[in-house]
Structure formats: C-alpha cells, structure tokens
Amino acid sequence: MISIFIASVTPFSGKNLICLGLGLKFKRDGYRVGYFKPVGISPVLVDGIVTDEDAVFLSKSLEVDEPPQSICPVVLTEDLITRMTQGEELNIRQKTMTAFNQAATGQDVIISRGLGRLSSGTCLLFSELDFIKASNAKVIFVDKLQPGIDTLDGFFYASRMLGDQLLGVVFNIVPPAKINHVRETLVPFLKKNGITTLGVVQKDPILGAVPIREIVTALNGKVLCCNDKLDELVEHFMIGAMNMESALRYFRKIDNKAVITGGDRSDIQLAALETSTKCLILTGELYPDASILGRAQESGVPVMVVRADTASAVEICEGLVGYVSLHSKSKVQRAAEVVERELDFKTIYERLGMKK
C-alpha cells in the first residue's frame, strides 16, 4: 500500500484540488484509492457522528466507502479544544493511526490531506510531521505563488524536514502573467537544489468560480426564484450603482457574473438581466418588483435578498473568490482535467513505483 500526504506552505493553497485530481487519476488507472484527513476543522454531523465537511465531500467524490470516523478521526471543535487545554489525555496519536490503518485496509493507494503546516497539530501531541513519519508517507507540497520568497522558503523547509519523503512540489493557482517566470526561473532553481517540481497549475476561472449556493450561505440570503440554478458558477462580481444606459455597457463586458445592487434599483436589475448574469444579489433587505422577478424567472437567474449593505456584500463576495472550493459537482470533472493535464504523472508514478 502506498501512502501519499498532501501538505502546503500556507492554508487554502488548493490541497483538495490535488487530492481529488490524484485520486480520480489513480482510480481511472485501475488502483483502489482511499482517502484520509487526520485533523478536520469544519465540523459537520453525518449519521450522528461529528466529522469534517471537506473529508465527507472528498470521500464521496472518490467513492470511498468508509465510516466518517475512519476518514477523519479528529475534528477541532470547541469541546475538543477545551478538553485539551484542561489537560485531558486525548490519545490523538493512537486514535489517528488506528483510523488510518482501517482506512488504508484493502487499498492500493491512500491519499491523506493536511491542514497547512507541518507543525499543525503540535499542541495535540501529534503533528502533521509526526503523522507523515508514522504513516511512512510520500509528501507532495502545494502552494499558491506568494510574494517574495515565501513559497520558495516553504518548499526548501519541507525538503530539509522531509528528506527522501518529499515526492515533489506543486505551484498552484498561478496567475497567467507569472507562468513563464515560474517555469523558466523558479522550477530550474528548485531543481538545482534537489527539489522536483511536479506541476505548475495555472489559475483556472472555473475552479476559482463560486457556486451561487455558497454565496447564499455566506450572505445569509433569501432566494426568491430559480432554486434549481444554485449550483451555477459565478466568476465575477459587479456592482450596480449607475444609470441604466451605463449599466448595460458595463454589464455587457463581463460574462458569468453576479450583480450586486440595491433592491430598489429596478433599472439596474433589468440591465443585468439583459446580459450574461448568473444571479442578482439585492442588498439592504429590499425586495424587487414583481416584474423583475418574472423576468428573472424567465431567464433562469436566481434572485437573492440579503440584509447586508452593498459595500459589505461586495467584501464578503470578493473573499469567496479567493478560496477555491470544490463543493460543487460542476467542478469535480474540471478539477480532474486540470490536475491530469498539469501534473507530471510520469514522474509521480516512477517515484512511487506504480505502473499506469
């Protein structure tokens, strides 16, 4: 059984993307694939058991048939943190490795996913680095391209700490303008220092898009129509605060957008519905005219009303764009395509002793 651990220099660097892409590729090549997350930070109840939301999604996407406690045995809840700080013996190492061994049983490959640093979990007396050693995992380190030398520092540190257990590194969510710099300058620099780059993944507009459903959740919005369209993806957010003629010119420039405007701006709402708009976000808890709702229903454009003002709604929505979430069926296939295209699977298979 081959154990692979996906770590990162910083949080939200796209570890789920790499886990999903690797797992789906291995499955297509005939391998039995397991999934494991030692520590979760997004509690969710499944059949009365507290587990991790990301772990549930990834295990379902990879068709892993294991109970929640085997996929993610430790979830950072307030209760767990309180018990830890009060000195209770939590036996995290034993609990984690027992679950890992169960999740790995019968699998050819098991993919584990970290939180964001090798030091994560140190206060639990069983860090990510401890788990990597205990599970004898080969590690792929992932990071978004950070300013300055932060990404390179992270990769060098990983190489120093992991030695031969470091399989390689992946530059993820790289802006198109930086692709040549990464490939022609940073990759050769790492190679000279004994670090293999396994992939340079360009920022993808579809993977970076936000499902309308997640916008509704983030804004605590009320959807007024087209609930069947909430899995549609929004790539851009635009503010509607001008006259209708200007709005039409403005909105026609951008496709696959959400328009954020006041609920009393029927002219802006109508202009948005005349262009490629995925949803309307109406702020200030102001409801639209019935004619607008009728037009939105005809066009298949969800309309949501939110309590937040326009400035606050924009800030929340822009924060969503920075986080690549895969919790949408429409993104899973795209993730598989991107990872298979951009990662050096020939090297990965060779270094793991696997056959295609």
C-alpha positions, 0 to 999 in steps of 0.5 A: 500500500502506498501512502501519499500526504498532501501538505502546503506552505500556507492554508487554502493553497488548493490541497483538495484540488490535488487530492481529488485530481490524484485520486480520480487519476489513480482510480481511472488507472485501475488502483483502489484509492482511499482517502484520509484527513487526520485533523478536520476543522469544519465540523459537520454531523453525518449519521450522528457522528461529528466529522469534517465537511471537506473529508465527507465531500472528498470521500464521496467524490472518490467513492470511498466507502468508509465510516466518517470516523475512519476518514477523519478521526479528529475534528477541532471543535470547541469541546475538543479544544477545551478538553485539551487545554484542561489537560485531558489525555486525548490519545490523538496519536493512537486514535489517528493511526488506528483510523488510518490503518482501517482506512488504508485496509484493502487499498492500493493507494491512500491519499491523506490531506493536511491542514497547512503546516507541518507543525499543525497539530503540535499542541495535540501531541501529534503533528502533521510531521509526526503523522507523515513519519508514522504513516511512512508517507510520500509528501507532495507540497502545494502552494499558491505563488506568494510574494517574495520568497515565501513559497520558495522558503516553504518548499526548501523547509519541507525538503530539509524536514522531509528528506527522501519523503518529499515526492515533489512540489506543486505551484498552484493557482498561478496567475497567467502573467507569472507562468513563464517566470515560474517555469523558466526561473523558479522550477530550474532553481528548485531543481538545482537544489534537489527539489522536483517540481511536479506541476505548475497549475495555472489559475483556472476561472472555473475552479476559482468560480463560486457556486451561487449556493455558497454565496447564499450561505455566506450572505445569509440570503433569501432566494426568491426564484430559480432554486434549481440554478444554485449550483451555477458558477459565478466568476465575477462580481459587479456592482450596480450603482449607475444609470441604466444606459451605463449599466448595460455597457458595463454589464455587457463586458463581463460574462458569468457574473453576479450583480450586486445592487440595491433592491430598489434599483429596478433599472439596474436589475433589468440591465443585468438581466439583459446580459450574461448574469448568473444571479442578482444579489439585492442588498439592504433587505429590499425586495424587487418588483414583481416584474423583475422577478418574472423576468428573472424567472424567465431567464433562469437567474436566481434572485437573492435578498440579503440584509447586508449593505452593498459595500459589505456584500461586495467584501464578503463576495470578493473573499469567496473568490479567493478560496477555491472550493470544490463543493460543487459537482460542476467542478469535480470533472474540471478539477480532474482535467486540470490536475491530469493535464498539469501534473507530471504523472510520469514522474509521480508514478516512477517515484512511487513505483506504480505502473499506469 
